[in-house]
Amino acid sequence: MNSRILTIISRGQSENPVKRQLESDLGDALEKIDGSRTLIIPNLYDLPIGGDVVQAIRAWDGPIVVYAWLFERAARWVLDRNGISGHEGEVLLKSEDDDEDEVTNEDDEEEKERVLAARELPKRRIYCVNLRDAQSVEPFAEEFQRIAQVSSEDELHAWIDRDVPLHQMQRFLQPTNDTALNTNAEAANVQVPVLKFDESPGRRWYPVIDFSRCTNCMECIDFCLFGVYGVDTIDTILVEQPDNCRKGCPACSRVCPENAIIFPQHKTPAIAGADVEVGGLKIDLSRLFGAPDEDATKVAARERDEQLVMAGRDAVGLSVGIPKRQADKPVEPKDDLDNLIDGLDDLDL
């Protein structure tokens, strides 16, 4: 198998010894697998966009596998925020709790135009693996081997589609040191050492946008009063000044109608990037977003007011940046699903 995949292990923010050991053991395991060029980096979310780590990853144009203590969706869009994009690769390794946490939208809803549909992505796949999905190294290593096999088959099929001569495809399947994307050491079947980056970025807090969900409605830029959001040259929303964001505040995520705004380190899964859908659901969104006793829009306005006051500014409540379709939404009587959710909350599972 050719070494054509960049594998990234993103360390957790804390110095939890269990996490550190799993990261180290995973690096050791991947070092022994042909097909992996492995980097161990500081926490992916904390990296500065112009730093050495981001620039090193940007220089890679092939498939990428990322292991991080983040939800898969969060890791993918943090990479995208740093200019590292590609098509989503399917990851089969899942936590046993995933099926219980996932909420799907079964309501009929008019298909909306998503920002991602208008973007051109590099012809490579990015696979994001949540390090919380297993307790030992073996499942992660097995998933990498599966991904590597899929990537090799994808590349071979691409060569066939381009009518590449048979002798060139044979050299791809059995590469020599002048055709493989390897160092001389790799071509000689010598283990390639894991490369560790020692940058020590401070902890950061900023939103990332899931453009596979974002409809460019601009509600976030209307709501945020701290200059975090902006638009690019074609008037598409972007996180322009991430470090203007107020630490710990996820308010804009609560008002996004598509759940497209992610704060990867937030304690509430729906805000941190868990794979849940919200559009058209008959469900109390305040509960989904971790606010059990109050409408999510009111919670967001209160959180924003707290940050405004801390910054020496006046609170604005619901008078600024709250879309009428949310602020004027009538409160519906609770149905059986609402009562079921209330009961589950009371059990404090």
C-alpha positions in Angstrom: 0.0 0.0 0.0 1.3 3.4 -1.0 1.9 6.2 1.6 -0.6 8.6 0.1 -2.6 9.6 3.2 -1.8 12.3 5.7 -2.9 11.2 9.2 -3.4 13.8 11.9 -3.8 13.2 15.6 -5.1 16.3 17.3 -4.3 16.4 21.0 -7.0 17.3 23.5 -7.0 20.7 25.2 -6.6 19.2 28.7 -3.6 17.3 30.0 -5.8 14.3 30.8 -3.3 11.4 31.2 -5.8 8.9 29.7 -6.2 11.0 26.6 -2.5 11.6 26.3 -1.8 7.9 26.5 -4.4 7.1 23.8 -2.9 9.7 21.5 0.6 8.3 22.0 -0.5 4.7 21.6 -2.4 5.6 18.4 0.7 7.4 17.0 2.8 4.3 17.7 0.2 2.0 16.0 -0.1 4.2 12.9 3.7 4.4 12.6 3.7 0.7 12.0 1.1 0.8 9.3 2.2 1.2 5.7 0.2 4.0 4.1 0.3 6.5 6.9 2.3 9.7 7.2 1.3 10.8 10.7 1.5 14.2 12.4 0.7 14.7 16.1 -0.4 18.3 16.5 -1.8 20.6 19.2 -5.5 20.9 19.5 -6.9 21.5 16.0 -9.4 24.1 17.2 -6.7 26.3 18.9 -4.3 26.5 15.9 -3.6 30.0 14.5 -4.6 30.1 10.8 -1.1 31.3 9.7 0.9 29.0 12.0 3.4 26.4 10.9 1.0 23.4 11.6 -1.8 24.8 9.4 0.7 25.7 6.6 2.2 22.2 6.7 -1.2 20.6 6.4 -2.2 23.0 3.6 0.8 21.8 1.6 -0.7 18.3 1.4 -3.0 17.7 -1.5 -4.0 14.1 -0.9 -6.5 12.4 1.4 -6.5 13.3 5.1 -7.5 11.3 8.1 -8.0 13.4 11.3 -8.3 11.9 14.8 -9.6 14.5 17.2 -11.5 14.9 20.5 -14.2 16.6 18.5 -17.4 15.6 16.8 -16.7 14.7 13.2 -18.7 17.6 11.8 -16.8 20.0 14.0 -13.4 18.7 13.0 -14.2 18.9 9.3 -15.4 22.5 9.5 -12.5 23.7 11.7 -10.2 22.4 9.0 -12.3 24.2 6.4 -12.0 27.4 8.4 -8.2 27.0 8.1 -8.3 26.6 4.4 -8.1 22.8 4.4 -11.1 21.5 2.5 -12.2 18.4 0.6 -15.1 16.1 0.2 -16.5 14.4 3.3 -15.1 10.8 3.7 -17.3 8.2 5.3 -16.2 7.0 8.7 -17.7 3.7 9.8 -16.4 3.7 13.4 -19.1 5.1 15.6 -19.8 5.3 19.3 -22.5 2.9 20.6 -24.5 5.9 21.7 -24.6 7.6 18.3 -27.9 6.0 17.3 -29.5 7.2 20.5 -28.3 10.7 20.1 -29.0 11.2 16.5 -32.2 13.1 15.7 -33.4 13.0 12.1 -35.9 15.2 10.3 -38.7 13.2 8.8 -40.9 16.2 7.9 -41.3 17.2 4.3 -39.5 20.4 3.7 -38.7 22.4 0.6 -35.1 21.8 -0.3 -33.0 24.8 0.5 -29.9 26.0 -1.3 -26.8 25.4 0.8 -23.6 27.3 0.5 -21.5 24.2 0.0 -23.3 23.4 -3.3 -21.8 26.5 -4.9 -18.2 25.8 -3.7 -15.5 23.9 -5.7 -13.8 21.4 -3.4 -10.4 19.7 -4.0 -10.7 16.2 -5.4 -9.8 14.5 -2.2 -11.6 13.2 0.8 -11.2 14.2 4.4 -12.1 11.6 7.1 -12.7 12.9 10.6 -12.7 10.4 13.4 -13.9 11.2 16.9 -11.4 9.9 19.5 -14.3 9.5 22.0 -15.8 6.7 19.9 -13.5 3.9 21.2 -11.5 3.2 24.4 -8.6 1.5 22.8 -6.3 1.9 19.8 -7.3 -1.1 17.8 -10.6 0.2 16.4 -9.0 3.4 15.3 -6.1 1.5 13.6 -8.6 -0.8 11.9 -10.6 2.1 10.6 -7.5 3.7 9.2 -6.6 0.5 7.3 -10.2 0.4 5.9 -9.9 4.1 4.8 -6.5 3.5 3.2 -7.9 0.6 1.2 -10.8 2.7 0.0 -8.5 5.6 -0.9 -6.3 3.2 -2.9 -9.3 1.9 -4.8 -10.6 5.4 -5.4 -7.3 6.5 -6.9 -7.0 3.4 -9.1 -10.5 4.0 -10.4 -9.6 7.6 -11.2 -6.7 6.3 -13.2 -8.9 3.9 -15.1 -11.4 6.6 -15.8 -8.6 8.7 -17.3 -7.6 5.8 -19.6 -4.1 5.6 -18.0 -2.0 2.9 -19.7 -1.9 -0.5 -18.0 1.9 -0.4 -17.2 1.4 2.9 -15.4 -1.4 1.5 -13.3 0.8 -1.5 -12.4 3.5 0.9 -11.2 0.8 2.6 -9.0 -0.2 -0.8 -7.5 3.5 -1.8 -6.9 5.3 1.6 -6.6 9.0 2.0 -6.7 10.9 4.8 -5.0 10.6 7.0 -8.1 6.8 6.7 -8.5 5.5 6.6 -5.0 4.8 9.7 -2.9 7.3 8.3 -0.4 10.6 9.2 1.1 13.5 6.9 0.4 13.0 5.4 3.8 9.4 4.6 3.1 10.2 3.0 -0.3 12.7 0.8 1.5 10.0 -0.4 3.9 11.5 1.5 6.8 9.1 2.9 9.4 8.4 6.6 8.9 8.6 8.3 12.3 5.6 10.2 13.6 6.2 13.9 13.3 5.3 15.9 16.4 4.6 19.7 16.4 5.4 21.5 19.6 3.5 24.7 19.1 1.7 25.8 22.2 -1.3 27.9 21.1 -3.5 29.2 23.8 -7.1 28.0 24.1 -9.4 29.8 21.7 -13.2 30.3 21.4 -14.8 31.1 18.1 -17.6 29.8 15.8 -17.1 27.6 12.7 -19.7 27.4 10.0 -21.0 24.1 8.5 -21.5 25.2 4.9 -23.3 21.9 4.1 -26.1 23.3 6.2 -25.7 27.1 5.9 -28.2 28.8 3.6 -26.4 32.2 3.8 -29.5 33.7 5.6 -27.2 36.3 7.4 -29.1 35.9 10.7 -25.8 35.3 12.5 -24.2 38.6 11.3 -27.4 40.5 12.2 -27.4 39.0 15.7 -23.7 39.2 16.6 -22.7 42.6 17.8 -19.0 41.9 18.3 -17.9 41.9 14.6 -17.2 38.2 14.4 -18.9 37.7 11.1 -18.4 39.2 7.7 -18.9 38.4 4.0 -16.5 37.4 1.3 -16.2 38.9 -2.2 -19.4 37.1 -3.4 -21.4 38.0 -0.2 -21.1 34.7 1.4 -21.1 34.6 5.2 -17.8 33.9 6.9 -16.2 34.1 10.4 -14.1 37.1 9.6 -12.7 38.0 13.1 -12.8 34.8 15.2 -11.0 36.2 18.1 -13.6 39.0 18.6 -15.9 36.2 19.8 -16.7 36.4 23.6 -15.3 33.3 25.3 -18.0 30.8 26.4 -20.8 32.6 24.5 -22.7 30.3 22.0 -25.6 32.7 21.4 -25.4 32.9 17.6 -25.6 29.1 17.4 -28.9 29.2 19.1 -30.5 31.6 16.6 -29.2 29.8 13.5 -32.2 28.2 11.9 -30.2 25.4 10.3 -27.9 24.5 13.2 -25.0 25.5 11.0 -22.9 27.3 13.6 -20.6 25.1 15.7 -18.7 25.9 18.9 -16.6 22.7 19.1 -15.7 22.9 22.8 -19.3 23.6 24.0 -20.7 21.1 26.5 -24.0 20.8 24.6 -23.7 18.3 21.7 -26.0 20.1 19.3 -23.8 23.3 19.6 -20.5 21.4 19.6 -21.2 19.7 16.3 -23.1 16.5 17.0 -24.8 15.2 13.9 -28.4 16.3 14.6 -30.9 18.0 12.3 -33.2 20.8 13.5 -35.0 22.1 10.4 -38.7 21.3 10.6 -38.5 19.2 13.7 -41.5 19.0 16.0 -39.3 19.3 19.1 -38.5 22.0 21.7 -35.3 23.4 20.3 -34.5 25.0 23.7 -34.0 21.4 25.0 -31.9 20.4 22.0 -29.6 23.4 22.7 -29.2 22.9 26.4 -31.8 25.4 27.7 -34.5 23.3 29.3 -36.8 26.0 30.8 -36.7 28.8 28.2 -37.0 29.4 24.5 -33.6 29.2 22.7 -33.9 32.6 21.2 -34.5 34.2 24.6 -31.5 32.3 26.0 -29.4 33.6 23.1 -30.5 37.2 23.7 -29.7 36.9 27.4 -26.3 35.4 26.7 -25.6 38.3 24.3 -26.7 40.9 26.8 -24.4 39.4 29.5 -21.4 39.8 27.1 -22.4 43.3 26.1 -22.6 44.4 29.7 -19.2 42.8 30.4 -17.8 44.8 27.5 -19.2 48.0 28.9 -22.0 48.3 26.4 -25.8 48.5 26.8 -28.0 45.4 26.8 -30.4 45.2 23.8 -32.5 42.2 24.6 -34.7 41.0 21.8 -34.8 44.4 20.0 -31.7 43.8 17.8 -31.0 41.0 15.3 -33.8 38.7 16.2 -35.7 37.5 13.1 -39.5 38.0 13.3 -40.1 34.5 12.3 -38.3 33.4 15.5 -39.2 36.2 17.9 -42.9 36.2 17.0 -43.2 32.4 16.8 -46.3 31.3 18.8 -45.8 29.0 21.7 -47.5 25.7 20.8 -49.1 23.5 23.4 -47.0 20.5 24.4 -47.7 17.2 22.7 -46.8 13.6 23.6 -43.2 14.0 22.3 -42.7 17.1 24.4 -44.0 15.3 27.5 -41.7 12.4 26.8 -38.7 14.7 26.6 -39.8 16.3 29.8 -39.9 12.9 31.5 -36.4 12.0 30.2 -35.0 15.3 31.5 -36.5 14.6 34.9 -34.7 11.3 35.0 -31.4 13.1 34.5 -29.9 10.3 32.4 
